[in-house]
Amino acid sequence: MTIADRATRALDLARTADPDHASREDNGDIRRFRAQLARNLAATLGVDAGLVVATADPNRVYGGRPGHLLTVTDDETVYRFVPASVNWDNAFCLLGPCPACGADVPVSEVAQLADLGHYLVAGPSPAHLDDHRSDRNHLPTCTHAATD
């Protein structure tokens, strides 16, 4: 596959992950940081960096700014991740349905490929869901949502 083919495929994936192109309005520092997140996640998962798209997170805002959402397309499967912490760029949380409310929330921390494998085999960790009670995407009535 040529560079042009890979670039066109990456653009198609970016348009799918961010159909409103909201992330195009981000300043250069944010775009560069998201590019670094994408490269780090690609390295963690052992995939081509062109398969990882980093965009503004439409569901998570920190300090008045959108968080970072990373979308990885592997054949027909799409995985979505957020950084495990706003200060980290080398560990990620896989997003998936909360077993209590069905909302798209962090279900497993992925710092290495085996972590994703563990989730795919064993499912979400209740302890991990407890660690992410403050995630804004839980439904208000969810037993895993923060109660404050």
PyMOL commands that set and color helices and strands:
alter all, ss='L'
color gray80, all
select helices_A, chain A and resi 3-17+22-25+28-45+49-51+113-122+126-131
alter helices_A, ss='H'
color red, helices_A
select strands_A, chain A and resi 52-62+65-74+77-83+92-97+104-110
alter strands_A, ss='S'
color yellow, strands_A
deselect
rebuild
show_as cartoon
